Each structure stands twice: as C-alpha cells, then as structure tokens.
Amino acid sequence: MKCKYCQKNFEDNDNPVLDYFYHVDVNHYDSLSGDEKIMHDIRKKMIKSKIDYDVHKKTTGDSDLIFNAQNSDI
C-alpha cells in the first residue's frame, strides 16, 4: 500500500489500513479536502468507538446482555 500524498510504502503487517489511516491523520490531515476531512473524522470516531467497546467488553465480560434486577421476576 502506498500513500498518495508522500508515496510512502506500507508493509503488509497485521493491519496496513489502520497504519495508513494513522499516517494520514498525523502527516497529511491538512492536505485533505473538506469532504475527505469529514469522512476521516467519521472513521476516526468509529475506530475509537470500536476500541472503547472492545476494552469495555474485556473488562465486563463477553456477555452483551444487561440484566436489570428491577424487571426480574426472581
């Protein structure tokens, strides 16, 4: 994968797309057009949300269900 702004090559590792995303965020954010900045910011929020979800899931367990004791018949 090659950066379209500085022609830097990214090696095929675990996640070259994230490497490219972070590279653009740090080095070329000012070069993005208005629409590209909007999409970049949306992707950034989605990545942060996914990371936060994964951390929360590891700390609270694998269950996605939340049991409310007030609504329980037992």
N, C-alpha and C positions, 0 to 999 in steps of 0.2 A: 504494500500500500504506500502511496506517495502523496505527500502534502501538496495541494495545488497552489499554495502561496509561496513556499520556500523550497519545494522539491525534496524535502527530507524523506528518506525511506524509512518505513516502519517494519521491523522484523515480525515474522509470524510467530507470535507467542500466544499466551492464553487468550488475550483479548485485544487485538490490534485496533479495533474500532474505538474502544474506550481510550486507548493511548492516543489515537488521532484526535478524538474529541477534546481530551485534556490539553493536547498540544495546541490546538486551535484556540482554546479558551485562554491559555496563558500567553501565546505569542501573536495571535492574529485576530483577536476579537474586534479590534478597531478597524480591521480591513473588511469585515463583514458588512453586507448591505442591511438595510432596515428589516427586510423580511427574513434574511438569514439570522440576524440577531434575535428576532422573535422566536424562530424555530430553535435556535441554540439555547435560549433561556428556558424554553419549554422542555427540551431534552434534559437540561441540567436539573430542573425541578423533578422530572420523572426519575432520573438516576438517583437523586438524593432521597426521594420517597421510597424507592426500591431498597436502597441501603438501610434506611431507617426501619423499614418493615422487616428486613432480614435480621437486623440487630434485635428488634423487639421480639421477633419470633424465637430467636435463640435464647433470650433471657426469660421469656414467659412460657416456653414450651411450644410443641408443634401444633397444638390444638388451635384451630381458628374459631372455635365456638366459645362464646362467652355465656356463662350460666349466671342468671340473675336469681338470687335466693328469694327475693320477694315474690317472684312469679312461679316458684316451685311449689308443687303440691305436697312434697315430702316435708 
